[in-house]
Amino acid sequence: MFESIRKHTKIAMFLLFLLIIPSFVLVGIDASYFSGSSPVVARVDGVDITQADWDNAHRIESDRLRAEQPQLDAKLLDTPQARYATLERMVRDRVLQVAATKMNLTTSDAKLARSLQEIPQIAALRKPDGTLDTEGYRALVAAQGMTPEGFEASMRRDLAVSQVLGGVIGSSFATPSQADIALNALFQRREVQVAMFKTADFAAKVQPSDEDLQAYYKAHPEQFQQAEQATVEYVILDVGSLRDSTILNEDDLRTYYKENVDRMAGKEERRASHILITASKDAPAAEREKAQARAEELLVQVRKSPGSFADLAKKNSQDPGSAVQGGDLGFFARGAMVKPFEDAVFALQKGGLSDVVESDFGYHIILLTDIKAPRKPSFDELRASMEADLKQQQAQRKFAEAAETFANTVYEQADSLQPVAEKLKLKIQTTQGVVRTPAPGAAGPLASPKFIEALFSADALENKRNTEAIEFGTSQMVSGRIRDYTPARTLAFEEVKAQVRQRFVAEKAAELARKEGEAKRTEWAANAPLATGLSAPMMVSRDLPQSQPRALLDAVLSASTEALPAWVGTNLGEQGYAVAKVIRVIPPEPAAPEVAQQRQLQYLQWWSTAEALAYYETLKQRFKVQMKVNRPGSPVPTPAK
C-alpha cells in the first residue's frame, strides 16, 4: 500500500486536496486543529503543561541521557517513575522561571561574559592574544542547534533563574552549636546487648495438617498464581544486523586501501634538536626582546658552522632536559609539541635549520636531524580491519532506508516475520516464558516495556499479528509476534503443596518468634536478672551498626534513655524478633579538626538544601501549582496545591 502511494504521489495529494478543502470551508480552521487536543498534566501560574509537552520533554531528556551514557539500560528511562521525574523537572523549571520574571531578576553583560568563560569548551576557543575564535564559537553552539544569540539568551535566562534559589542557598547559615546538636545525635553511640528470636529456631514447632495447608492455600490464592506466559518470536534491525549481511566488492576494498593506507599506516615521526633561550609569555617585553636577540646571535653562529650545533646547545640551551644531549629531543609525531615549534619542525627538510621560532617557552633554533616514515601495511594485513570499517560505514548509510522498509513490511505483511527477515536478511529469534513485565536481567528488546506492552496488546494476542516497528535504542528497531500463549491461572494445590507448606511454616514460625520475643521483653524489663541469651555488650551507632538489622538499630537509637537500662523490642518480619537492652549512652568521640570542619560543612549543605526546598514549596503555593496526574504508586491523584 505505501509503495503504491509513493509511486503515485501527485495523484494521492490531489485527491486529499479535494477531500480536505471542502471540510475547511464548511467547518473552518482554528489553532486547535493543528495543535490537537492534548490533556493537561500540570498547571503553573495559570499556564498549562500538556501531555504532548511532557512526552516531548521526556523524549529529549531520554535522548540526551542515551547520548551521554551509551551503556545506560534504556528500560530505566521508560519507567513511570522516570517519566514523572521529567514532569516534576518541567514544573520546577516553570516555577523558577515565573519567579525570576516576577522578581525582575536579570543577568548583566559582565555576569554573562564571566559565565561563558567558565565553560571549558568556550574557554578553549581563546586565541593567544585573548580574543575569542568567533567562527569556532559559532560552530560550537550550532552543534547544539542554536545561534550565538539564542545560546546567550538561554544562558541569561538560566542565570536569572539560578538566582531564585541561589539567594536562599547563599544566605543559609548554621551556628556550630546547631550543627553540634544534630551531629552529636547522628554519631551518638549506645552500649547494648541483643537477643535474637529467629524464625528458623521455631520452624520445628510448626506441624501443619493437610487441612491447615488447604485453608492457607484458599486464603492466599494470589501467592500461587502462574503469570500469563508467551512464546515470542522477533526480529531486530540495527546497524549490526545490516553490517553482518553486507557483502563487499573486492574493487571497493582495493580502492579503500589506496585512499586510506597512509592514514592507517600511522603518523610520520621526526627527530629534532633545538637550542632554547627561555622567556615566559608573561615576561616583560624588554626581557623577551633580550632573549630573542640572544637567540638571533646563536643562529648566526650555527649557520656559520652547522657542525657546532650540538656544542652550542650544550653550552647555551636553557632546556635542561635536552641541553646535555646536544639539544636532541628524539623522535616525535604531530601533537607532541607546542604548535609553533611543531609547525617549524614539519616544515623543514632533513638536515634543515629553522629561523628563530617563538613559543610560550621562549625562542628556539631547530635542527631537523631525521625523518621516520611509517611502514605502510600490505593490503592483506589490513584486509580484516578494512572490511569491518567499510561494512560499518555501509550499514550506517543503509539504516534509514532499511528502517522504512522494516516498518512497512512488518505492517503490510503482519501475519509473519518471515517476509521482513528474508527481505533484509535478518534472523528470527525465539524466546519462551515472556511475561507482561521485563524479566530481571533481560537485555535488548525484551528489556523494553514498550515492546512488551505491544506484544501483549489485544491485536497481537488475539490475532497473532506482528507488532509495529518499535525503537528500543539508538538505531535499533524490533518487531515481534506471539507464537504461543498461556493465560494466567491459579496453580492446583497438588502442584504447589510444598510451596504452601514452606510459606505456612515460615509465617507461623515468625509469629511464634514474635510472641516469644514480646513475652521475654516484658519479663526482662520487670526483672532484669532473668534475662538469658543476651549477646556480649557492644557499641552501636548509625555509622557503626555492628551488622545489626536496621529496624533494631533504629529502635535502639530512638529509645528513651531517661531510665537505664532500657528494654526495646522490634519485629523483624520474616526474620523473627529482636530484643535489646540499652545499657548506657556514650557521646561521640571528638573528631579530628579537619573531620569536624568537613562535618560542619556537610551539615550546612544539608541545612541550605532543606531551606531551598522549603522555599520552593512556598513558590509552588504562591504560583498555584496543580499536578493533574498521579505520582506512580499513589492511590489517589495528587491534590492541587
SEVO-741299 format. One line per field, with one value per residue (C-alpha): x, y, z; residue number from 0; residue in one letter. Coordinates in Angstrom, 3 decimals, always signed. Example, Ala and Ser with C-alpha at 12.3 -4.5 7.8 and 13.67 -1.06 7.14 Angstrom:
px = +12.300/+13.670
py = -4.500/-1.060
pz = +7.800/+7.140
vexza = 0/1
kolkol = A/S
This chain:
px = +0.000/+2.686/+4.702/+1.673/+1.143/+4.797/+4.614/+1.520/+2.308/+0.822/-2.469/-2.754/-2.094/-4.704/-7.344/-6.513/-6.740/-10.252/-11.344/-9.837/-10.518/-14.350/-14.276/-12.300/-14.837/-17.731/-16.372/-13.489/-10.000/-8.631/-5.332/-6.552/-6.884/-3.120/-2.056/-4.509/-6.141/-3.703/-4.757/-3.373/-0.978/+0.078/-0.567/+1.772/+0.582/-2.418/-0.316/-0.893/+1.654/+0.087/+0.673/+2.326/+4.719/+5.536/+6.098/+8.359/+10.408/+10.845/+11.910/+14.524/+15.791/+15.967/+17.874/+20.312/+20.966/+21.412/+23.907/+25.861/+25.726/+25.583/+25.713/+22.662/+19.858/+17.146/+14.347/+15.254/+14.212/+10.736/+9.556/+6.599/+8.947/+11.393/+8.587/+7.104/+10.547/+10.629/+7.249/+8.447/+11.533/+9.286/+7.136/+10.202/+11.720/+8.414/+8.042/+11.564/+11.144/+7.915/+9.586/+12.590/+10.285/+8.070/+11.078/+12.651/+15.841/+18.207/+21.724/+24.258/+26.561/+29.558/+27.990/+27.103/+30.654/+32.189/+29.839/+30.603/+34.333/+33.834/+32.575/+35.668/+34.666/+34.349/+37.477/+39.405/+38.468/+40.577/+43.360/+46.866/+46.009/+42.985/+40.301/+37.621/+37.636/+34.212/+33.909/+34.749/+32.241/+29.537/+30.250/+30.197/+26.731/+25.475/+26.217/+23.551/+21.102/+21.400/+22.769/+25.174/+22.382/+19.956/+22.550/+23.409/+19.714/+19.249/+22.264/+20.805/+17.536/+19.316/+21.488/+18.451/+16.551/+19.529/+19.272/+15.831/+17.128/+20.736/+19.899/+18.365/+21.220/+23.873/+22.386/+21.878/+23.940/+24.145/+25.994/+28.464/+26.168/+23.253/+25.435/+26.786/+23.302/+22.345/+25.684/+26.016/+22.674/+23.774/+27.072/+25.928/+26.789/+24.904/+26.077/+23.619/+23.059/+20.861/+18.788/+17.551/+14.432/+14.952/+12.151/+14.224/+14.501/+10.711/+10.048/+10.229/+7.377/+5.012/+3.415/+0.609/-2.085/-3.372/-6.425/-4.194/-2.374/-5.603/-7.012/-3.839/-3.898/-7.518/-6.870/-3.861/-4.600/-2.589/+0.605/+0.176/-0.516/+1.271/+1.509/+0.409/+3.280/+4.038/+6.495/+7.627/+9.492/+11.023/+13.437/+15.855/+17.007/+20.141/+23.413/+24.975/+22.466/+22.922/+26.685/+26.600/+24.507/+26.671/+28.749/+31.691/+33.069/+36.770/+37.316/+35.795/+38.260/+41.201/+40.062/+39.567/+43.090/+44.654/+42.751/+43.397/+46.668/+48.589/+46.125/+46.112/+49.888/+50.222/+51.910/+55.197/+57.777/+60.581/+63.749/+64.930/+67.403/+66.951/+68.595/+66.175/+66.551/+63.764/+61.355/+57.890/+54.926/+54.127/+57.655/+58.161/+58.663/+62.240/+63.121/+61.608/+63.412/+66.691/+66.075/+65.176/+68.341/+70.450/+68.758/+69.468/+73.151/+73.323/+71.533/+74.245/+76.905/+75.092/+74.727/+78.442/+79.294/+76.374/+78.526/+78.818/+75.045/+75.417/+78.255/+76.373/+73.275/+75.212/+76.728/+73.813/+70.454/+68.300/+66.307/+67.911/+66.356/+67.861/+70.916/+73.088/+72.135/+73.283/+69.701/+68.392/+64.650/+64.350/+61.554/+58.058/+54.854/+52.421/+50.615/+53.555/+54.973/+53.539/+52.106/+54.722/+57.528/+55.686/+54.856/+58.506/+59.765/+57.335/+58.115/+61.848/+63.700/+66.019/+69.145/+67.339/+67.811/+64.949/+64.863/+64.284/+60.909/+58.889/+56.744/+55.272/+58.551/+60.851/+62.899/+64.091/+66.646/+65.657/+67.694/+65.781/+68.066/+65.928/+62.541/+60.909/+58.140/+55.679/+55.737/+52.744/+50.952/+50.098/+46.575/+46.320/+47.452/+44.691/+42.001/+40.119/+40.038/+39.096/+36.229/+34.949/+35.225/+33.539/+30.721/+30.098/+30.024/+27.669/+25.408/+25.181/+24.254/+21.642/+19.950/+17.446/+16.237/+16.170/+14.214/+11.437/+11.347/+11.307/+8.388/+6.337/+6.924/+6.016/+2.835/+1.774/+2.578/+1.550/+0.859/+4.525/+8.007/+9.442/+8.972/+10.908/+13.563/+14.104/+13.974/+16.548/+18.446/+17.554/+17.460/+14.176/+14.809/+12.549/+12.152/+9.877/+8.272/+7.835/+5.505/+3.979/+6.916/+10.589/+12.318/+15.191/+18.406/+16.605/+18.555/+17.822/+14.195/+12.875/+14.044/+11.850/+8.470/+7.162/+7.917/+6.493/+3.326/+2.939/+3.397/+0.561/-1.785/-5.233/-4.421/-1.172/-2.735/-5.976/-4.820/-1.151/-0.159/+3.204/+3.714/+4.537/+8.219/+9.372/+12.560/+14.167/+17.571/+19.717/+19.422/+17.694/+14.226/+12.260/+9.018/+7.667/+4.685/+3.284/+3.567/+2.058/+0.165/-0.736/-3.176/-2.667/-4.046/-4.044/-1.850/-3.542/-2.935/-1.058/+1.312/+2.304/+1.786/+5.477/+5.473/+2.288/+3.849/+7.038/+5.138/+2.753/+5.589/+7.587/+4.605/+3.636/+7.266/+7.742/+4.571/+5.849/+9.213/+7.450/+5.239/+8.207/+10.273/+7.500/+6.964/+10.683/+10.987/+8.140/+9.584/+13.148/+12.046/+10.288/+13.106/+16.441/+18.325/+16.056/+17.462/+19.293/+20.655/+21.817/+24.899/+28.062/+27.846/+28.586/+28.731/+26.356/+25.717/+24.288/+27.738/+28.754/+25.779/+27.770/+25.798/+22.569/+19.288/+18.270/+14.906/+16.657/+19.245/+16.504/+14.653/+17.803/+18.900/+15.428/+14.654/+14.229/+17.274/+15.749/+15.870/+18.599/+18.805/+16.016/+14.448/+13.305/+11.900/+11.318/+9.599/+11.970/+9.210/+10.196/+13.476/+11.766/+12.019/+14.827/+15.109/+17.821/+18.967/+20.256/+22.888/+24.349/+24.715/+28.201/+28.855/+30.558/+34.332/+35.868/+36.610/+39.916/+39.796/+39.669/+36.918/+34.942/+35.188/+34.058/+31.056/+30.155/+30.235/+28.153/+25.571/+25.456/+24.880/+22.009/+20.522/+20.762/+19.232/+16.355/+15.763/+15.842/+13.304/+11.060/+11.266/+10.475/+7.355/+6.332/+6.778/+4.638/+1.823/+2.272/+2.054/-0.775/+0.945/-1.504/-0.442/-3.139/-1.661/-0.921/+2.542/+3.497/+2.330/-0.087/-3.575/-5.251/-4.403/-2.015/-4.186/-3.926/-1.555
py = +0.000/+2.511/+1.660/+2.358/+5.769/+6.652/+5.790/+7.991/+10.868/+13.651/+11.801/+10.994/+14.601/+15.865/+13.511/+14.548/+18.204/+17.645/+15.903/+18.266/+21.741/+21.442/+20.402/+23.551/+25.672/+24.106/+23.992/+26.498/+26.197/+27.183/+26.701/+23.601/+21.813/+21.874/+21.585/+18.823/+18.450/+17.170/+16.624/+18.953/+17.188/+20.179/+23.887/+26.636/+30.202/+29.512/+28.177/+24.563/+21.820/+19.305/+15.630/+16.474/+18.889/+16.191/+13.470/+15.741/+16.800/+13.195/+12.135/+14.909/+14.046/+10.318/+11.028/+13.238/+10.590/+7.841/+10.012/+10.801/+7.243/+4.705/+1.796/+3.056/+0.486/+2.011/+0.426/+2.655/+5.679/+4.315/+3.636/+5.587/+6.977/+8.289/+9.882/+11.510/+12.850/+14.608/+16.210/+17.372/+18.949/+20.732/+22.093/+23.152/+24.935/+26.670/+27.777/+29.195/+30.968/+32.613/+33.597/+35.105/+37.125/+38.435/+39.276/+41.180/+39.143/+39.837/+38.919/+41.645/+41.516/+41.142/+38.188/+36.549/+37.035/+35.521/+32.544/+31.905/+31.985/+29.336/+26.834/+24.738/+24.270/+28.040/+28.818/+26.524/+28.800/+31.668/+32.769/+33.589/+37.300/+36.699/+37.207/+34.605/+32.456/+33.627/+31.034/+28.246/+29.654/+29.812/+26.201/+25.055/+26.433/+25.378/+21.787/+22.300/+23.553/+27.200/+30.532/+32.511/+35.000/+32.240/+30.464/+33.642/+34.443/+30.945/+31.455/+34.763/+33.026/+30.177/+32.569/+34.654/+31.536/+30.318/+33.482/+32.438/+29.583/+30.777/+33.645/+31.268/+28.793/+31.508/+33.178/+29.983/+29.611/+27.298/+28.017/+25.469/+24.804/+23.998/+21.654/+20.010/+19.223/+17.489/+15.793/+14.559/+12.808/+11.379/+9.991/+9.138/+5.588/+3.250/+0.162/-2.676/-6.399/-8.187/-11.352/-12.679/-14.833/-16.266/-17.655/-20.709/-21.708/-22.020/-23.810/-27.281/-26.347/-25.824/-29.103/-28.230/-30.683/-31.027/-29.065/-26.212/-26.179/-26.306/-23.412/-21.358/-22.132/-20.986/-17.842/-16.780/-17.651/-14.640/-16.283/-19.305/-17.715/-18.651/-15.490/-15.490/-16.506/-16.359/-17.804/-14.857/-14.565/-11.281/-9.685/-6.878/-4.281/-2.447/-1.363/-4.633/-6.793/-4.722/-4.917/-8.706/-9.021/-6.651/-8.226/-6.154/-5.786/-6.607/-3.474/-1.340/-2.810/-2.107/+1.478/+1.965/+0.650/+3.087/+6.044/+5.242/+3.322/+6.440/+7.163/+3.568/+3.323/+5.732/+9.075/+10.226/+10.876/+13.421/+13.799/+17.281/+19.129/+22.627/+25.451/+27.230/+30.681/+30.838/+33.745/+33.114/+34.547/+36.733/+38.169/+41.922/+42.941/+44.017/+40.598/+38.811/+41.120/+40.359/+36.608/+36.915/+38.888/+36.201/+33.521/+35.511/+35.686/+31.924/+31.327/+33.314/+31.129/+27.910/+28.995/+29.753/+26.338/+23.852/+21.095/+23.053/+22.823/+20.168/+22.003/+25.315/+23.586/+22.060/+25.437/+27.795/+25.975/+26.688/+23.471/+21.310/+18.108/+18.271/+20.530/+17.715/+15.678/+18.423/+19.624/+16.237/+15.740/+12.280/+11.213/+12.641/+12.865/+15.713/+16.716/+16.154/+19.699/+23.207/+24.339/+26.965/+24.501/+21.623/+23.704/+24.688/+21.092/+19.632/+22.404/+21.534/+19.149/+16.609/+18.454/+21.781/+24.620/+26.887/+30.602/+31.693/+30.252/+31.925/+29.861/+30.264/+28.898/+31.335/+31.288/+28.141/+27.325/+23.963/+21.428/+18.556/+15.520/+12.639/+11.627/+8.280/+7.489/+4.877/+1.471/+1.019/-2.243/-4.518/-4.981/-8.431/-7.111/-4.507/-6.568/-7.593/-4.078/-2.524/-4.968/-4.085/-0.338/-0.496/-2.751/-0.404/+2.639/+0.995/-0.237/+3.260/+4.696/+1.993/+2.094/+4.910/+3.281/-0.164/+1.194/+2.412/-0.930/-2.741/-0.691/-1.039/-4.774/-5.821/-3.749/-4.777/-8.490/-8.702/-12.459/-13.432/-12.099/-14.270/-11.689/-8.932/-11.410/-12.573/-9.067/-7.591/-10.840/-10.747/-13.597/-14.556/-15.092/-17.013/-16.677/-18.648/-17.627/-13.932/-12.114/-8.647/-7.039/-7.251/-10.067/-9.163/-9.129/-9.010/-7.380/-5.966/-5.529/-7.845/-5.235/-2.600/-2.077/-0.514/-3.645/-5.966/-3.862/-4.103/-7.888/-8.241/-5.826/-7.153/-7.350/-9.215/-11.654/-12.405/-12.329/-13.334/-10.322/-8.581/-5.611/-2.300/-1.478/-0.216/+1.717/+0.363/+2.032/+4.250/+2.909/-0.215/-1.374/-4.516/-6.176/-9.337/-11.623/-14.129/-17.710/-19.485/-18.067/-19.492/-17.377/-16.724/-19.346/-20.369/-23.427/-26.526/-27.309/-30.503/-28.559/-26.137/-28.171/-27.971/-24.231/-23.828/-25.760/-23.691/-20.400/-21.599/-22.803/-19.575/-17.377/-19.330/-19.654/-15.878/-15.375/-17.730/-15.908/-12.549/-13.777/-15.320/-12.165/-9.867/-12.067/-12.118/-8.348/-7.786/-10.334/-8.974/-5.363/-6.292/-8.481/-7.955/-10.825/-13.285/-12.196/-15.016/-15.461/-11.868/-11.150/-9.631/-5.825/-3.934/-0.312/+0.619/+3.876/+4.953/+4.907/+1.698/-0.714/-3.824/-5.869/-5.354/-5.126/-1.585/-1.904/-2.898/-0.141/+2.471/+1.170/+1.220/+4.727/+6.237/+4.642/+6.925/+6.899/+8.690/+5.410/+2.893/+0.086/+0.427/-2.546/-2.326/-4.899/-4.832/-7.087/-8.243/-9.673/-12.932/-12.968/-13.055/-10.703/-8.917/-7.649/-5.184/-3.956/-0.364/-0.139/+3.334/+6.294/+7.221/+10.652/+10.612/+10.648/+14.070/+14.280/+15.447/+19.173/+18.526/+15.895/+18.216/+21.009/+18.667/+17.610/+21.239/+21.977/+18.887/+19.967/+23.465/+21.914/+19.790/+22.845/+25.095/+22.359/+21.997/+25.754/+25.837/+23.006/+24.744/+27.983/+26.089/+24.615/+28.184/+29.253/+26.332/+27.529/+31.167/+30.267/+27.766/+24.641/+21.871/+18.305/+16.644/+13.131/+10.566/+10.103/+6.457/+4.310/+6.929/+5.529/+8.871/+11.823/+14.383/+17.202/+20.699/+22.927
pz = +0.000/+0.995/-2.101/-4.306/-2.730/-3.173/-6.886/-7.382/-5.009/-7.140/-7.674/-3.965/-2.972/-5.475/-4.045/-0.490/-1.533/-2.950/+0.258/+2.798/+1.397/+1.433/+5.072/+5.934/+4.061/+5.945/+9.493/+9.496/+10.927/+14.288/+16.067/+17.856/+14.526/+14.069/+17.663/+18.537/+21.919/+24.491/+28.103/+30.752/+33.142/+35.274/+35.649/+36.898/+37.438/+35.226/+32.314/+31.257/+30.712/+28.330/+27.801/+24.471/+26.227/+28.759/+26.139/+24.086/+27.122/+28.240/+24.758/+24.633/+28.117/+27.265/+24.044/+25.951/+28.592/+25.990/+24.100/+27.269/+28.651/+25.785/+28.261/+30.166/+30.355/+28.144/+30.185/+33.139/+31.084/+30.323/+33.860/+35.291/+37.943/+35.318/+33.318/+36.416/+37.368/+33.981/+34.711/+38.117/+36.492/+33.993/+36.831/+38.818/+35.820/+35.093/+38.749/+38.862/+35.507/+36.690/+39.971/+38.156/+35.896/+38.700/+40.873/+37.938/+38.181/+35.280/+34.195/+33.460/+30.449/+32.750/+34.574/+31.266/+29.955/+33.112/+32.950/+29.298/+30.023/+32.731/+30.144/+29.226/+25.572/+25.122/+27.138/+24.788/+21.883/+23.253/+20.911/+22.210/+22.110/+24.371/+21.719/+21.023/+17.903/+16.701/+13.947/+16.359/+18.871/+16.212/+15.194/+18.823/+19.555/+16.108/+17.117/+19.803/+17.187/+18.298/+17.141/+19.352/+20.080/+21.032/+23.165/+25.060/+25.598/+27.011/+29.282/+30.513/+31.396/+33.179/+35.188/+36.158/+37.227/+39.278/+41.382/+42.689/+44.857/+44.776/+47.104/+49.643/+49.474/+49.553/+52.627/+54.664/+57.786/+60.775/+64.003/+65.358/+68.309/+65.975/+63.983/+67.135/+68.419/+65.171/+64.577/+68.164/+67.800/+64.489/+65.791/+69.324/+70.427/+72.726/+74.550/+74.068/+74.467/+71.977/+71.985/+68.660/+68.328/+64.859/+62.761/+61.832/+65.503/+65.768/+62.475/+64.057/+66.393/+63.449/+62.335/+59.918/+58.883/+55.337/+56.418/+57.596/+54.272/+52.281/+54.300/+53.755/+50.039/+49.721/+51.780/+49.687/+46.045/+44.833/+46.118/+43.893/+40.538/+37.367/+35.319/+31.730/+29.507/+25.834/+23.399/+21.327/+18.064/+16.969/+14.531/+15.296/+12.804/+13.855/+12.345/+13.465/+11.579/+8.420/+8.806/+9.110/+5.947/+3.880/+1.094/-0.083/-3.591/-3.983/-6.074/-3.305/-0.835/-3.139/-3.643/+0.085/+0.698/-1.755/-0.307/+3.351/+3.591/+4.612/+7.406/+8.608/+8.494/+11.411/+11.912/+10.486/+13.224/+13.136/+15.177/+16.015/+18.193/+19.492/+21.357/+23.688/+25.182/+27.742/+28.132/+29.519/+27.650/+30.690/+30.914/+30.319/+26.697/+27.364/+28.756/+25.747/+23.338/+25.081/+24.811/+21.136/+20.443/+22.126/+20.008/+16.843/+17.795/+18.269/+14.967/+13.171/+14.790/+13.836/+10.211/+10.024/+11.461/+11.256/+12.757/+16.008/+16.769/+19.499/+21.252/+21.139/+22.523/+25.440/+26.334/+25.649/+25.565/+28.615/+28.222/+30.944/+29.609/+26.126/+26.544/+27.934/+24.833/+22.491/+22.132/+20.920/+21.525/+19.961/+17.622/+17.997/+15.938/+15.417/+18.583/+20.909/+20.831/+21.083/+17.762/+16.643/+17.363/+15.646/+12.559/+12.164/+12.538/+9.998/+7.502/+7.407/+5.124/+6.707/+7.858/+7.634/+10.121/+11.177/+11.806/+15.404/+16.432/+19.178/+21.564/+25.053/+26.439/+24.681/+21.461/+19.651/+16.988/+15.492/+13.519/+11.863/+12.107/+10.850/+9.419/+10.155/+7.697/+8.939/+7.271/+5.004/+5.839/+2.958/+1.633/+3.230/+6.609/+6.621/+4.915/+8.088/+9.575/+6.222/+5.782/+9.251/+8.568/+5.178/+6.384/+9.303/+7.016/+4.522/+7.311/+8.782/+5.390/+4.696/+8.117/+7.433/+4.212/+5.811/+8.793/+6.491/+4.687/+8.026/+9.377/+6.188/+5.783/+9.341/+8.999/+5.491/+5.975/+9.607/+9.723/+9.705/+10.337/+7.574/+4.774/+6.568/+7.674/+4.087/+2.599/+4.984/+5.740/+9.444/+11.949/+13.611/+17.326/+19.725/+23.490/+25.815/+29.099/+28.255/+30.684/+30.767/+32.561/+31.560/+33.419/+35.784/+33.810/+30.466/+27.651/+24.232/+23.136/+25.864/+28.382/+26.695/+28.432/+25.223/+23.184/+25.867/+26.020/+22.235/+22.337/+24.857/+23.101/+22.149/+18.428/+18.965/+21.451/+19.666/+16.045/+16.445/+14.328/+14.207/+16.459/+14.848/+14.411/+17.797/+18.503/+21.678/+21.444/+19.257/+15.681/+16.998/+15.931/+16.708/+15.716/+17.276/+17.445/+19.914/+18.695/+21.721/+24.683/+28.096/+30.134/+33.824/+36.199/+39.814/+40.206/+41.606/+45.278/+44.448/+42.157/+44.909/+48.084/+49.038/+48.469/+50.519/+53.394/+53.257/+53.406/+56.098/+58.332/+57.781/+58.651/+61.764/+62.938/+62.586/+64.627/+67.362/+67.388/+67.775/+70.633/+72.434/+71.983/+73.204/+76.272/+77.132/+76.688/+79.156/+81.590/+81.452/+81.751/+85.016/+86.329/+84.584/+86.324/+84.493/+81.110/+79.345/+75.850/+75.522/+73.460/+74.859/+75.257/+72.030/+70.925/+68.104/+66.253/+62.937/+61.380/+63.212/+63.022/+64.023/+61.456/+63.376/+61.422/+60.512/+62.298/+65.539/+65.185/+64.738/+67.794/+69.954/+68.927/+69.272/+72.664/+75.660/+77.911/+80.915/+82.863/+82.114/+81.336/+78.772/+77.008/+73.386/+71.026/+67.294/+64.815/+62.070/+59.885/+58.235/+60.192/+63.596/+66.560/+68.423/+71.997/+73.013/+76.382/+76.214/+78.929/+78.539/+76.193/+75.029/+73.499/+70.088/+70.124/+69.359/+65.658/+64.220/+63.326/+59.585/+60.037/+62.317/+59.742/+56.978/+59.079/+59.758/+56.028/+55.306/+57.875/+56.362/+52.941/+54.326/+56.027/+52.962/+50.791/+53.242/+53.223/+49.410/+49.221/+51.740/+49.741/+46.541/+48.196/+49.117/+45.490/+44.333/+46.585/+45.510/+41.822/+42.350/+41.054/+40.196/+39.353/+37.266/+37.174/+39.860/+41.229/+40.457/+43.354/+44.730/+45.353/+44.627/+42.359/+43.794/+45.185/+43.791/+45.686
vexza = 0/1/2/3/4/5/6/7/8/9/10/11/12/13/14/15/16/17/18/19/20/21/22/23/24/25/26/27/28/29/30/31/32/33/34/35/36/37/38/39/40/41/42/43/44/45/46/47/48/49/50/51/52/53/54/55/56/57/58/59/60/61/62/63/64/65/66/67/68/69/70/71/72/73/74/75/76/77/78/79/80/81/82/83/84/85/86/87/88/89/90/91/92/93/94/95/96/97/98/99/100/101/102/103/104/105/106/107/108/109/110/111/112/113/114/115/116/117/118/119/120/121/122/123/124/125/126/127/128/129/130/131/132/133/134/135/136/137/138/139/140/141/142/143/144/145/146/147/148/149/150/151/152/153/154/155/156/157/158/159/160/161/162/163/164/165/166/167/168/169/170/171/172/173/174/175/176/177/178/179/180/181/182/183/184/185/186/187/188/189/190/191/192/193/194/195/196/197/198/199/200/201/202/203/204/205/206/207/208/209/210/211/212/213/214/215/216/217/218/219/220/221/222/223/224/225/226/227/228/229/230/231/232/233/234/235/236/237/238/239/240/241/242/243/244/245/246/247/248/249/250/251/252/253/254/255/256/257/258/259/260/261/262/263/264/265/266/267/268/269/270/271/272/273/274/275/276/277/278/279/280/281/282/283/284/285/286/287/288/289/290/291/292/293/294/295/296/297/298/299/300/301/302/303/304/305/306/307/308/309/310/311/312/313/314/315/316/317/318/319/320/321/322/323/324/325/326/327/328/329/330/331/332/333/334/335/336/337/338/339/340/341/342/343/344/345/346/347/348/349/350/351/352/353/354/355/356/357/358/359/360/361/362/363/364/365/366/367/368/369/370/371/372/373/374/375/376/377/378/379/380/381/382/383/384/385/386/387/388/389/390/391/392/393/394/395/396/397/398/399/400/401/402/403/404/405/406/407/408/409/410/411/412/413/414/415/416/417/418/419/420/421/422/423/424/425/426/427/428/429/430/431/432/433/434/435/436/437/438/439/440/441/442/443/444/445/446/447/448/449/450/451/452/453/454/455/456/457/458/459/460/461/462/463/464/465/466/467/468/469/470/471/472/473/474/475/476/477/478/479/480/481/482/483/484/485/486/487/488/489/490/491/492/493/494/495/496/497/498/499/500/501/502/503/504/505/506/507/508/509/510/511/512/513/514/515/516/517/518/519/520/521/522/523/524/525/526/527/528/529/530/531/532/533/534/535/536/537/538/539/540/541/542/543/544/545/546/547/548/549/550/551/552/553/554/555/556/557/558/559/560/561/562/563/564/565/566/567/568/569/570/571/572/573/574/575/576/577/578/579/580/581/582/583/584/585/586/587/588/589/590/591/592/593/594/595/596/597/598/599/600/601/602/603/604/605/606/607/608/609/610/611/612/613/614/615/616/617/618/619/620/621/622/623/624/625/626/627/628/629/630/631/632/633/634/635/636/637/638/639/640
kolkol = M/F/E/S/I/R/K/H/T/K/I/A/M/F/L/L/F/L/L/I/I/P/S/F/V/L/V/G/I/D/A/S/Y/F/S/G/S/S/P/V/V/A/R/V/D/G/V/D/I/T/Q/A/D/W/D/N/A/H/R/I/E/S/D/R/L/R/A/E/Q/P/Q/L/D/A/K/L/L/D/T/P/Q/A/R/Y/A/T/L/E/R/M/V/R/D/R/V/L/Q/V/A/A/T/K/M/N/L/T/T/S/D/A/K/L/A/R/S/L/Q/E/I/P/Q/I/A/A/L/R/K/P/D/G/T/L/D/T/E/G/Y/R/A/L/V/A/A/Q/G/M/T/P/E/G/F/E/A/S/M/R/R/D/L/A/V/S/Q/V/L/G/G/V/I/G/S/S/F/A/T/P/S/Q/A/D/I/A/L/N/A/L/F/Q/R/R/E/V/Q/V/A/M/F/K/T/A/D/F/A/A/K/V/Q/P/S/D/E/D/L/Q/A/Y/Y/K/A/H/P/E/Q/F/Q/Q/A/E/Q/A/T/V/E/Y/V/I/L/D/V/G/S/L/R/D/S/T/I/L/N/E/D/D/L/R/T/Y/Y/K/E/N/V/D/R/M/A/G/K/E/E/R/R/A/S/H/I/L/I/T/A/S/K/D/A/P/A/A/E/R/E/K/A/Q/A/R/A/E/E/L/L/V/Q/V/R/K/S/P/G/S/F/A/D/L/A/K/K/N/S/Q/D/P/G/S/A/V/Q/G/G/D/L/G/F/F/A/R/G/A/M/V/K/P/F/E/D/A/V/F/A/L/Q/K/G/G/L/S/D/V/V/E/S/D/F/G/Y/H/I/I/L/L/T/D/I/K/A/P/R/K/P/S/F/D/E/L/R/A/S/M/E/A/D/L/K/Q/Q/Q/A/Q/R/K/F/A/E/A/A/E/T/F/A/N/T/V/Y/E/Q/A/D/S/L/Q/P/V/A/E/K/L/K/L/K/I/Q/T/T/Q/G/V/V/R/T/P/A/P/G/A/A/G/P/L/A/S/P/K/F/I/E/A/L/F/S/A/D/A/L/E/N/K/R/N/T/E/A/I/E/F/G/T/S/Q/M/V/S/G/R/I/R/D/Y/T/P/A/R/T/L/A/F/E/E/V/K/A/Q/V/R/Q/R/F/V/A/E/K/A/A/E/L/A/R/K/E/G/E/A/K/R/T/E/W/A/A/N/A/P/L/A/T/G/L/S/A/P/M/M/V/S/R/D/L/P/Q/S/Q/P/R/A/L/L/D/A/V/L/S/A/S/T/E/A/L/P/A/W/V/G/T/N/L/G/E/Q/G/Y/A/V/A/K/V/I/R/V/I/P/P/E/P/A/A/P/E/V/A/Q/Q/R/Q/L/Q/Y/L/Q/W/W/S/T/A/E/A/L/A/Y/Y/E/T/L/K/Q/R/F/K/V/Q/M/K/V/N/R/P/G/S/P/V/P/T/P/A/K
